[in-house]
Amino acid sequence: MSRWKIALIVVAVVLAAVIGWRILSSRSAAGGAGGMRGGMGGGADNDPIPVTVVAATTQDVPLYLPAQGTVQALNTVTVNAQVSGQLKALHFAEGQEIKQGELIAEIDPRTFQASLDQATAKKKQDAAQLVASQSTLARYEELMKKNFVSAQDLENQRQTVRQQQALVSADNAAVSSAQTQLGYTRITAPISGVAGIRGVDVGNLVTANGTGIVTLTQIHPINVMFSLPAQNLDSVRGAQAATPDGVEVTALDRTDAHEIAKGVLKVVDNQIDTSTNTFRVKSEFANADGLLWPGQFVNVRVKVKTLGGAVVVPATAVQRGPDNSYAYVLQPDNTVAMKPIVPGGDAGDDNVVVTSGLAAGERVVTEGQFRLKPGSKVQALAPGETPAAPTAEELAKLKAKSGQQGQRRGGGGPRH
């Protein structure tokens, strides 16, 4: 065998020895590190895992249907002039609350006053002529008895009286019309409400049914309009039938964090919108403090019924699995079992109704579930409670145990 072949074999043997030594060293180091981790972990397979547990309770839970609504004024009226003329005065401030019947504006009344005076004078003139004609008729009737007046003259006089009576009736109507037109120069509030931004200024010429002077919106009480899915129609109508005083409706802010007002359901629309498969609902709120404003968007909750004696647990106890929801339940031997449950809706801000799978009094894990598996040994803690710090004796035992595990794993390493 040539020298270069021998040299090549020696180099290959040396490389194989070096690679083998490195592999064995890495495994030994990994074993030691595992021993240290096991020692530091304090025996994860044996030591109880600290978790927070809470007992399931029973309580009466109201069930709500959520929706998004729009605040709508109970009544909205645009105040227009009913006669044409120059706007003489405005008697309101923009944004002011106005009572029904209060004076809002005045139109120059002189032309209308003159028309009324003219109609009144004409009535007086015709009334005087009627009195004279009636007096003449009375004389004719006395003379007729003595055959001093012909029957034709008597009938003509009677016809004259009837004509003048009709003139006086027409004059009464003319006076009434003139008084009405004069009254229209004083514009009063048809409803109680809040005045918006005025549409005309003093001194401008306004025309009958022209530009609105101001818009009044009635906000005490006020409506909230919203829509619900068609599948909830029976629930809402059932709640109406069961609640003669009105189904409770709550208005919340856009984050559902603050209750704005409470009202009652007033009207369920008489048809379902086929394009959206929803039906419209009108609710009414007293709005005494004015927190609801026309055009405002709010979240709405409709109370359809109350579940009596429902099982309730904290929302953090409910875990979501690939097939269903479940909760870890504490067993008498301080282990946990994974139970499938069926949530039935929210019960306040932090609780959930459980319709099946749990009984009142069972203790469920609310914190620390990520370390658990069925059968895990646990240390049950109350909400806010923390595990007690280990004593000096426990620390010494843990240190000794960690050292023994490290020696055993280190002794089992490769020999050189």
Summary of the structure (lengths in Angstrom):
residues: 416
radius of gyration: 47.1
end to end distance: 31.6
largest distance: 184.1
contacts: 1182
relative contact order: 0.18
helix: 35%
strand: 35%
